[in-house]
Amino acid sequence: MKERLANYFKAGYPAIAITTSEEKRALVEIEAAAKAADMRVVCWNSVDGATVEGRKMDMYQIEEVCSIDLAEN
């Protein structure tokens, strides 16, 4: 799974939605794939909102940490 996800990241997919009942296990795999692709993971769920590396963040903090401009997308 790690290699497949890393390929998606490297190919420039802007978002990947994954539905699972094993959130922690999936997140470990996703973060490993992102690290292999030299990228960061922004997670969102209805309880915590957006998080980067386990830290809750608003849109402006995510832009700063990930060096992206969400307002343009």
C-alpha positions, 0 to 999 in steps of 0.5 A, spaced: 500 500 500 505 504 501 508 504 494 501 505 491 500 511 495 507 514 494 506 513 486 499 517 487 503 522 491 508 523 486 503 523 480 500 530 483 494 527 485 491 533 489 487 529 494 486 522 496 480 519 500 480 513 504 475 510 507 477 505 513 475 502 519 482 502 521 484 509 521 490 509 525 493 503 521 491 507 515 494 513 517 501 510 519 501 507 511 499 514 509 504 518 513 510 513 511 508 513 503 508 521 504 515 521 507 517 516 501 514 522 496 517 527 501 510 530 502 506 532 508 499 529 510 493 533 512 488 529 515 480 532 516 475 528 519 468 531 522 471 531 529 478 534 529 477 538 523 484 539 519 490 536 522 497 536 520 502 531 523 497 530 529 496 537 530 489 541 529 490 547 525 486 552 521 487 553 513 492 559 514 496 555 519 496 549 514 498 554 508 504 556 512 506 549 514 505 546 508 507 552 503 501 552 499 496 557 498 489 554 499 485 560 497 487 559 490 485 552 489 
